């Protein structure tokens, strides 16, 4: 077998020295350089004080967003950083008037619950929420979403990769249909950015949200929002704040006058420490390149499914490469208990109701770790059901 050059990155992630880390779909391993970044934040605050705002802090939601832009195919200055995806989705939906005849918000039945909580909250503003159900809880044929988009649809919200099953949606087809019907699309890239190639501009995607906790190895507190550049002048989010003002330090009262650039999609004072922490993961993903990460992911997830077949564990993940993200979900009896025992053995995976045990190799995962994780899972299952 050819040498796996991506394993050269393993020393950059301290937890890999003592843990079989198969949970990057939930929390990516921390890069060693993150500690240096956080120390740089502390040093800057300690030595520069309030001057740090005019020496780079104020622009960090956009300059750090530039590192995300190069990962998802956006242009420089087109990605704004926020605390999390929920805030990003809230900002997007606040750009629309839901009181008219075009008041339908279409969501997919595999969407992340936090997104749907925001969607259904819009009903009090007149929005009509329509969810396209998944019949098997794993997949959702693209034609079912496409057929549900009509002249009354204002916004389509989909997860690019489903968190429960790692099923990949056809964003190109969804965007094409939505635009033909006069609707816009917001895609949640949380389970794809950093693991699957994404090009938001090639897709002509209107909005994209995501976060750093998972494949991007950027830690919590750093979500991102992309808005198609030609839409900027047309959108005035109600979810806003002083950083979105075109002259924030004029401290003008009354209605906001929005900035002309992507800062119009910001709100209050940014969380600077999280932005420092996130940069290291973004830098590494950019250095490696997502295509190389995807190629390894497809190979290793295929191997995990083969090992599951040998063990007799039902696989709840698409076997077709085109529709499979970076996670393998196994329907293991007593999955929560098995997951807890795996953790005690330093094998980190997770369990989700109505899904199963989720295993996620990343670019730093060895093939031996795949074998070890499945060996331990089989041993625990045999003990529990002895």
C-alpha positions in Angstrom: 0.0 0.0 0.0 1.3 3.5 -0.8 2.6 5.6 2.0 -0.1 7.8 3.6 1.6 11.3 3.5 -1.2 12.9 5.5 0.0 11.0 8.6 2.9 13.4 8.8 0.4 15.8 10.4 -0.2 13.5 13.4 2.4 15.1 15.7 0.5 18.4 15.3 -2.5 16.9 17.3 -1.5 16.0 20.9 -4.5 13.8 21.7 -3.6 11.3 19.0 -0.6 10.2 21.1 -2.9 8.3 23.5 -6.4 8.2 22.0 -8.0 6.5 19.0 -9.8 9.7 17.9 -12.8 8.7 15.6 -15.0 11.6 16.5 -13.8 14.5 14.3 -17.4 14.9 13.0 -18.3 16.1 16.5 -15.2 17.8 17.7 -12.0 17.9 15.6 -8.7 17.2 17.4 -7.0 20.4 18.6 -3.9 21.4 16.7 -0.8 22.0 18.7 -0.5 25.5 17.2 -3.9 26.5 18.8 -2.2 26.9 22.2 0.3 29.3 20.6 -2.5 31.3 19.0 -4.3 31.6 22.4 -1.1 32.7 24.0 -0.7 35.3 21.2 -4.2 36.6 22.1 -3.3 36.9 25.7 0.1 38.6 24.9 -1.6 41.1 22.6 -4.3 42.0 25.2 -1.6 42.3 27.9 0.7 44.5 25.9 -1.4 46.4 23.4 -4.6 46.7 25.4 -7.4 48.7 23.7 -5.0 49.5 20.8 -5.5 45.9 19.6 -8.9 46.8 18.2 -7.4 49.1 15.6 -4.4 46.8 15.1 -6.5 43.9 13.8 -9.1 42.7 16.2 -12.0 44.7 14.7 -11.4 43.2 11.3 -10.9 39.6 12.5 -14.4 38.4 11.7 -13.5 39.0 8.0 -9.8 38.3 8.0 -10.3 35.0 9.7 -13.2 34.4 7.4 -10.8 34.7 4.5 -9.2 31.4 5.7 -12.6 29.7 5.4 -13.3 31.4 2.1 -10.4 29.5 0.5 -11.8 26.2 1.8 -15.3 26.6 0.5 -14.7 28.4 -2.7 -15.7 31.9 -1.6 -13.9 35.1 -2.5 -11.8 37.1 -0.1 -13.9 39.3 2.1 -17.0 37.2 1.5 -17.2 35.2 4.8 -18.1 36.7 8.1 -17.3 34.9 11.4 -19.9 34.5 14.2 -20.2 32.5 17.4 -22.1 29.6 15.9 -24.4 28.4 13.1 -27.6 29.2 14.9 -26.7 32.9 14.9 -25.7 32.7 11.2 -29.1 31.0 10.3 -30.9 33.6 12.4 -29.2 36.4 10.5 -30.1 34.9 7.2 -33.8 34.3 8.0 -34.0 37.8 9.4 -33.3 39.3 5.9 -36.7 38.3 4.7 -40.3 39.6 5.1 -42.5 36.6 5.8 -45.8 38.4 5.7 -46.5 38.2 2.0 -47.7 35.5 -0.4 -44.2 34.2 -0.9 -43.8 33.1 2.7 -42.8 29.4 2.4 -39.6 28.2 4.0 -38.7 24.8 2.8 -36.5 22.6 5.1 -35.2 19.1 4.6 -36.2 16.3 7.0 -32.5 15.6 7.7 -31.7 19.2 8.7 -29.9 19.8 12.0 -32.5 20.5 14.7 -31.1 23.9 15.7 -31.8 25.1 12.2 -35.4 23.9 12.4 -35.9 25.6 15.8 -35.1 28.9 14.1 -37.3 28.1 11.1 -40.3 27.3 13.2 -39.8 30.4 15.2 -40.5 32.4 12.1 -44.1 31.2 12.0 -45.0 34.0 14.4 -43.8 36.4 11.7 -46.0 34.8 9.0 -43.7 32.1 7.6 -45.1 28.8 6.5 -42.6 26.1 7.3 -42.7 23.0 5.1 -40.4 20.0 5.9 -39.7 17.4 3.2 -39.6 14.1 5.2 -37.0 11.4 5.0 -38.8 8.1 4.7 -36.0 6.0 6.0 -34.4 8.5 8.3 -31.1 8.3 6.4 -31.6 9.5 2.8 -33.7 12.1 1.0 -33.8 11.9 -2.7 -33.0 15.2 -4.3 -36.1 15.1 -6.5 -38.4 15.2 -3.4 -36.8 18.5 -2.3 -36.8 19.9 -5.9 -40.5 19.0 -6.4 -41.4 20.9 -3.2 -39.9 24.2 -4.3 -42.6 26.4 -5.9 -43.6 30.0 -6.6 -44.5 30.5 -2.9 -41.1 29.4 -1.7 -38.9 32.2 -0.4 -36.0 30.3 1.2 -34.8 26.7 1.0 -32.7 25.5 4.0 -30.8 22.2 3.7 -27.9 20.5 5.3 -25.3 19.6 2.7 -24.4 16.5 4.7 -26.9 15.0 7.2 -25.6 14.7 10.7 -27.5 11.5 11.4 -26.6 9.5 8.3 -23.8 11.4 6.5 -26.0 11.6 3.4 -24.9 14.1 0.9 -27.4 16.4 -0.8 -27.1 17.5 -4.4 -26.8 21.3 -3.8 -26.4 22.1 -7.5 -29.8 20.7 -8.4 -31.5 22.3 -5.4 -30.0 25.7 -6.2 -30.9 25.5 -9.8 -34.6 24.7 -9.1 -34.8 27.3 -6.3 -33.5 30.1 -8.5 -35.9 29.1 -11.3 -38.7 29.5 -8.9 -37.4 32.9 -7.5 -36.3 31.4 -4.2 -32.9 31.5 -2.4 -31.0 28.7 -0.7 -29.1 28.5 2.6 -26.9 25.4 2.9 -25.5 24.3 6.3 -21.9 23.1 5.5 -21.1 22.0 9.0 -20.7 18.3 8.2 -18.9 19.0 4.8 -16.5 22.0 5.1 -13.0 20.6 5.5 -14.0 17.1 4.6 -15.8 17.4 1.2 -14.9 19.8 -1.6 -17.3 22.7 -1.7 -17.4 25.6 -4.1 -20.1 28.0 -3.1 -19.5 30.3 -6.1 -19.5 27.5 -8.7 -22.8 26.3 -7.1 -24.2 29.9 -7.2 -25.2 29.3 -3.6 -26.9 32.3 -1.9 -26.0 31.6 1.7 -23.8 29.1 3.4 -23.3 28.5 7.1 -20.9 26.3 9.1 -18.7 26.0 12.1 -15.2 25.1 13.2 -16.0 22.5 15.8 -15.8 19.5 13.5 -13.7 18.7 10.4 -12.0 22.2 10.4 -10.4 21.5 13.8 -11.0 25.1 14.9 -12.8 24.5 18.1 -16.0 26.0 19.5 -17.2 29.6 19.2 -16.3 30.2 15.6 -19.2 29.8 13.1 -19.1 31.3 9.6 -21.6 32.9 7.2 -21.2 33.3 3.4 -23.5 35.5 1.5 -23.4 35.8 -2.3 -21.8 39.1 -3.1 -24.4 40.5 -5.5 -27.1 40.0 -2.8 -25.4 42.3 -0.3 -27.1 45.6 -1.3 -30.5 43.9 -1.3 -30.4 42.4 2.2 -30.9 44.2 5.5 -30.9 41.7 8.3 -33.1 42.5 11.3 -30.7 40.4 13.4 -27.9 43.0 13.5 -25.7 45.1 15.7 -23.2 47.9 15.8 -20.4 46.1 14.0 -22.7 46.0 10.9 -22.9 49.8 10.8 -21.0 51.6 8.0 -19.7 54.0 10.6 -19.8 52.0 13.9 -17.7 54.4 15.9 -19.9 57.4 15.1 -22.3 55.7 17.6 -25.3 57.1 15.7 -28.8 56.3 17.1 -31.9 55.4 15.2 -32.1 52.8 12.4 -28.8 51.2 11.3 -27.1 52.3 8.1 -25.5 49.1 6.9 -21.9 48.7 5.8 -21.4 48.1 2.1 -19.4 44.9 2.5 -19.8 41.6 4.3 -19.5 43.4 7.6 -23.2 44.3 7.1 -23.9 40.7 8.2 -22.1 41.0 11.6 -23.8 42.1 14.8 -22.3 42.9 18.2 -18.7 42.8 19.5 -16.9 39.7 18.1 -15.5 36.9 20.2 -11.8 37.5 19.6 -10.3 34.5 21.6 -12.4 32.0 19.5 -11.1 33.5 16.3 -7.5 33.2 17.5 -8.1 29.6 18.4 -9.8 28.7 15.1 -7.1 29.9 12.8 -4.7 27.0 13.2 -7.2 24.4 12.0 -8.1 26.5 9.0 -4.5 26.9 8.1 -3.9 23.2 8.2 -6.9 22.3 6.1 -5.8 24.9 3.5 -2.2 23.5 3.5 -3.4 19.9 3.0 -6.2 20.7 0.6 -9.7 19.3 0.9 -9.5 17.0 -2.2 -6.7 15.0 -0.5 -8.7 14.8 2.7 -11.8 13.6 0.7 -9.9 10.9 -1.1 -8.6 9.5 2.2 -12.0 9.8 3.8 -13.7 7.8 1.1 -11.1 5.0 1.3 -11.2 4.8 5.1 -15.0 5.0 5.4 -15.3 2.2 2.8 -12.9 0.1 4.9 -15.0 0.8 8.1 -18.1 -0.4 6.3 -16.4 -3.5 5.1 -15.3 -4.2 8.7 -18.8 -3.6 9.9 -20.1 -6.1 7.4 -17.7 -8.7 8.7 -18.9 -8.0 12.2 -22.6 -8.2 11.3 -23.4 -4.6 12.2 -26.0 -2.9 10.0 -24.6 0.1 8.2 -26.8 3.2 8.2 -24.6 5.2 5.8 -24.8 5.4 2.0 -22.3 3.1 0.3 -22.3 5.2 -2.8 -19.3 7.5 -2.6 -21.3 10.3 -4.2 -23.8 10.4 -1.4 -21.5 9.5 1.6 -19.9 12.2 3.8 -17.1 11.5 6.2 -19.0 9.5 8.9 -19.9 5.8 9.1 -23.0 5.1 11.2 -23.6 1.6 12.7 -26.8 0.3 14.1 -25.3 -1.5 17.2 -27.6 -2.7 20.0 -27.2 -0.8 23.2 -25.2 1.8 21.2 -25.0 4.4 24.0 -23.6 1.9 26.5 -21.1 0.5 23.9 -20.0 4.1 23.1 -19.3 4.8 26.8 -17.3 1.6 27.1 -15.3 2.5 24.0 -14.4 5.9 25.6 -13.1 4.1 28.7 -10.8 2.2 26.3 -9.6 5.4 24.7 -11.6 4.9 21.5 -13.7 8.1 21.0 -16.9 7.8 18.9 -20.4 9.0 19.6 -24.0 7.8 19.6 -27.1 9.6 18.3 -30.7 8.5 18.8 -32.5 7.2 15.7 -29.1 6.8 14.0 -26.5 4.7 15.9 -22.8 4.8 16.7 -21.0 7.3 14.5 -17.3 6.8 13.6 -15.3 9.4 11.7 -11.8 9.0 10.5 -10.0 12.2 9.4 -6.8 13.0 7.6 -4.7 12.1 10.7 -6.3 8.7 11.2 -4.2 5.5 10.6 -5.6 2.4 9.0 -4.6 0.5 12.1 -6.9 2.7 14.2 -9.8 1.6 12.0 -9.0 -2.0 12.7 -8.5 -1.3 16.4 -11.8 0.6 16.8 -13.8 -2.2 15.2 -12.0 -4.8 17.2 -12.9 -3.1 20.4 -16.5 -2.5 19.3 -16.9 -6.1 18.5 -15.4 -7.2 21.8 -17.6 -4.9 23.8 -20.7 -5.9 21.9 -19.9 -9.6 22.5 -19.5 -8.9 26.3 -22.7 -6.9 26.6 -24.7 -9.6 24.8 -23.0 -12.7 26.2 
